[in-house]
Amino acid sequence: MKYKVSLVHCADIHLDAPFTGLGSAHLSNRRRRDLKETFEKIISAVISKNADYLVISGDLYEHQYVSGSTIHWLNDQFKMLEGTQVIIIPGNHDPYVANSWYRSFSWSSNVHILTTACPEYLHEANGVYFYGIGFDTFRQESLPVMKPPSVNPERINIALFHGTLDLAFTQSPYNPIDLNTLLDLGMDYYALGHFHGKKDIHQAKGVVNAGSPEPLGFDEPGEHGAYWVTLEKENGSILRDIQFIQLQKRFYRELPLDISGCSSQVQMLQRLEQFDWERLKEDIIRVQFTGSLPLGVQVDLASAREFLERKCFHAELIDLTRPAYDLELLAADNNIAGVFIRTMQERLMKADDEEKPVLEKALELGLDALLRGQVEL
């Protein structure tokens, strides 16, 4: 028997995430809308590609924050798919708890939620079997006890899994599993979720972590989206075609900016102008000011923030600059700072390559303490 099906695989949408770190109710609301717009792109991809299935591998929404109106909107999105079956597993942010929307809401007839108690869905018409390993609580430090999958090598077998793969945790892991244990399930495709960066390093084995379609923080750089997958099976032999679809609305970007030698805010802003702000205008930016500044000169973060409000969606600013000490001039003084510099310079002259960087850092921190009355490690 020959079977061929297609699916869109996504995970970690986190609808109604609070985004409190943006510091503005207006920006937080806009980011929550971004999540919905990106999910609408997923729905559009399913429709345009005429996918047989939409597979969602956990953390579809934020249980603690999601509103009833968002759930109704979400269900309306699923209703638009008509012939497409939607397969979902709960994640650690939307677990199948007693008051879960997965339990209490009347979902569209094409929506199938796989739980620990009922982890299977067999779509006999297409010869496809789904098996899901998700969450019944907000934290699962080991895999849930559940019936093993009913794998038939003649049909297409798909596993949905939300958790940590091949990572060592000393405490509080989330559904930990190693690759070999996962592969022992005997599936043809493993639709993973939990980690927000896309990972397809095991694509040849059919193991793909979709990542979050819209990034949620600076620890989630790079491209985000979903996967378009076609699976063809005949006489027990599987063929996979797995393609990434970029969908995100915004990027989180960290921009280091060396402002060494700048003695005025005008010069600092001129350095900021060097970036391609037209390309970055929709993004969330973290500017890290680095370098050495003349004594008494500080980064005017308020002016820089006002400048960036007109250039990008949102900006965070971090001042990592240090004062530029004139060691020759300071060493000539017969005070404690001069004595300290001369002593450290003598030690530096005798230091080996391994010790020298440590002494240079000690000199810098010592001068911070003596001349500025503060030490920033």
Backbone hydrogen bonds, N-H to C=O, Kabsch-Sander energy under -0.5 kcal/mol:
donor,donor_aa,acceptor,acceptor_aa,energy
3,Y,233,K,-2.7
5,V,231,L,-2.6
7,L,229,V,-2.7
8,V,53,Y,-2.1
9,H,7,L,-0.5
9,H,227,Y,-2.8
10,C,8,V,-0.5
10,C,55,V,-2.8
11,A,211,G,-0.6
12,D,58,G,-2.5
13,I,59,D,-0.6
14,H,59,D,-2.5
15,L,60,L,-2.1
17,A,14,H,-1.5
22,L,19,F,-1.4
23,G,20,T,-1.9
28,S,24,S,-2.6
29,N,25,A,-2.4
30,R,26,H,-2.0
31,R,27,L,-2.4
32,R,28,S,-2.2
33,R,29,N,-1.9
34,D,30,R,-2.0
35,L,31,R,-1.9
36,K,32,R,-1.3
37,E,33,R,-2.6
38,T,34,D,-2.6
39,F,35,L,-2.1
40,E,36,K,-2.4
41,K,37,E,-1.3
42,I,38,T,-1.4
43,I,39,F,-2.3
44,S,40,E,-2.3
45,A,41,K,-2.3
46,V,42,I,-2.3
47,I,43,I,-2.2
48,S,44,S,-3.1
49,K,45,A,-2.2
50,N,47,I,-0.7
51,A,46,V,-2.2
52,D,6,S,-1.0
53,Y,6,S,-1.3
54,L,85,Q,-2.4
55,V,8,V,-3.0
55,V,53,Y,-0.5
56,I,54,L,-0.5
56,I,87,I,-3.0
57,S,10,C,-2.5
57,S,55,V,-0.6
58,G,56,I,-1.0
58,G,89,I,-0.5
62,E,15,L,-2.2
63,H,61,Y,-0.8
63,H,93,H,-2.7
65,Y,62,E,-1.4
66,V,62,E,-3.0
71,I,67,S,-1.7
72,H,68,G,-2.3
73,W,69,S,-2.4
74,L,70,T,-2.7
75,N,71,I,-2.5
76,D,72,H,-2.0
77,Q,73,W,-1.7
78,F,74,L,-1.8
79,K,75,N,-2.1
80,M,76,D,-1.2
81,L,78,F,-1.5
82,E,79,K,-1.1
84,T,81,L,-2.1
85,Q,52,D,-2.2
86,V,110,N,-3.3
87,I,54,L,-2.8
87,I,85,Q,-0.6
88,I,86,V,-0.5
88,I,112,H,-2.7
89,I,56,I,-1.8
96,Y,135,F,-2.4
97,V,95,P,-1.9
100,S,97,V,-1.8
103,R,100,S,-0.8
104,S,100,S,-2.2
105,F,101,W,-2.1
107,W,105,F,-1.2
111,V,108,S,-2.1
112,H,86,V,-3.1
114,L,88,I,-3.0
114,L,112,H,-0.6
115,T,118,C,-1.9
121,Y,130,F,-1.9
123,H,121,Y,-0.6
123,H,128,V,-3.1
124,E,122,L,-1.0
126,N,123,H,-1.0
127,G,123,H,-0.9
128,V,123,H,-1.9
129,Y,156,I,-3.0
130,F,121,Y,-2.9
131,Y,158,I,-2.1
132,G,119,P,-2.2
133,I,160,L,-2.8
134,G,132,G,-0.5
135,F,90,P,-1.2
146,M,144,P,-0.6
151,V,149,P,-1.0
155,R,152,N,-1.5
156,I,127,G,-2.7
157,N,155,R,-0.5
158,I,129,Y,-3.2
159,A,189,Y,-2.7
160,L,131,Y,-2.8
161,F,191,A,-2.3
162,H,133,I,-2.0
163,G,161,F,-0.5
163,G,193,G,-2.0
164,T,174,Y,-2.0
166,D,164,T,-0.5
166,D,177,I,-2.6
169,F,167,L,-0.6
175,N,140,Q,-3.1
175,N,173,P,-0.5
177,I,164,T,-2.1
182,L,178,D,-2.2
183,L,179,L,-2.9
184,D,180,N,-1.8
185,L,182,L,-1.7
186,G,183,L,-2.0
188,D,157,N,-2.9
189,Y,157,N,-1.3
190,Y,206,G,-3.7
191,A,159,A,-3.5
191,A,189,Y,-0.6
192,L,190,Y,-1.0
192,L,208,V,-2.9
193,G,161,F,-1.8
199,K,209,N,-2.3
202,H,207,V,-0.6
203,Q,200,D,-1.8
205,K,202,H,-1.7
206,G,203,Q,-1.9
207,V,202,H,-2.1
208,V,190,Y,-2.3
208,V,206,G,-0.6
209,N,199,K,-3.0
210,A,192,L,-1.9
210,A,208,V,-0.6
212,S,196,H,-1.7
220,E,217,G,-1.8
226,A,245,I,-2.1
227,Y,9,H,-2.5
228,W,243,Q,-3.4
229,V,7,L,-3.0
229,V,227,Y,-0.6
230,T,241,D,-2.3
231,L,5,V,-2.8
232,E,239,L,-2.5
233,K,3,Y,-3.1
234,E,237,S,-2.0
235,N,1,M,-1.0
237,S,234,E,-1.9
239,L,232,E,-2.8
241,D,230,T,-2.2
243,Q,228,W,-2.7
243,Q,241,D,-0.5
245,I,226,A,-3.3
246,Q,244,F,-0.5
247,L,224,H,-2.3
248,Q,224,H,-1.5
253,R,251,F,-0.6
253,R,284,I,-2.6
255,L,253,R,-0.5
255,L,286,R,-3.1
257,L,288,Q,-3.0
259,I,257,L,-0.7
259,I,290,T,-2.8
261,G,292,S,-2.3
262,C,259,I,-2.0
268,M,264,S,-1.6
269,L,265,Q,-2.7
270,Q,266,V,-1.8
271,R,267,Q,-1.6
272,L,268,M,-1.8
273,E,269,L,-1.5
274,Q,271,R,-1.4
275,F,272,L,-1.4
277,W,275,F,-1.7
279,R,276,D,-0.6
280,L,276,D,-1.2
281,K,277,W,-0.7
283,D,280,L,-2.0
284,I,251,F,-2.7
285,I,283,D,-0.6
285,I,314,H,-3.0
286,R,253,R,-2.5
287,V,316,E,-2.7
288,Q,255,L,-2.1
288,Q,286,R,-0.5
289,F,287,V,-0.7
289,F,318,I,-2.7
290,T,257,L,-2.8
293,L,322,R,-2.6
295,L,324,A,-0.5
297,V,294,P,-2.4
301,L,299,V,-1.5
304,A,300,D,-2.1
305,R,301,L,-2.6
306,E,302,A,-2.1
307,F,303,S,-2.3
308,L,304,A,-2.3
309,E,305,R,-1.8
310,R,306,E,-0.6
310,R,307,F,-0.9
311,K,308,L,-1.5
312,C,308,L,-1.9
313,F,283,D,-1.2
314,H,283,D,-1.2
316,E,285,I,-2.9
318,I,287,V,-2.5
320,L,289,F,-2.8
320,L,318,I,-0.8
322,R,291,G,-2.3
324,A,293,L,-3.6
325,Y,323,P,-1.0
327,L,325,Y,-1.3
330,L,326,D,-2.7
331,A,327,L,-2.7
332,A,328,E,-0.8
332,A,329,L,-0.5
333,D,330,L,-1.2
335,N,333,D,-0.6
339,V,335,N,-2.6
340,F,336,I,-2.3
341,I,337,A,-2.4
342,R,338,G,-2.4
343,T,339,V,-2.4
344,M,340,F,-2.4
345,Q,341,I,-2.6
346,E,342,R,-1.9
347,R,343,T,-1.9
348,L,344,M,-2.4
349,M,345,Q,-1.8
350,K,346,E,-0.9
351,A,347,R,-0.9
351,A,348,L,-0.5
356,K,352,D,-2.2
359,L,355,E,-2.0
360,E,356,K,-2.5
361,K,357,P,-2.0
362,A,358,V,-2.2
363,L,359,L,-2.5
364,E,360,E,-2.0
365,L,361,K,-2.7
366,G,362,A,-2.5
367,L,363,L,-2.1
368,D,364,E,-1.9
369,A,365,L,-2.1
370,L,366,G,-2.2
371,L,367,L,-3.1
372,R,367,L,-0.6
372,R,368,D,-1.9
373,G,368,D,-0.8
374,Q,368,D,-1.4
377,L,375,V,-0.6
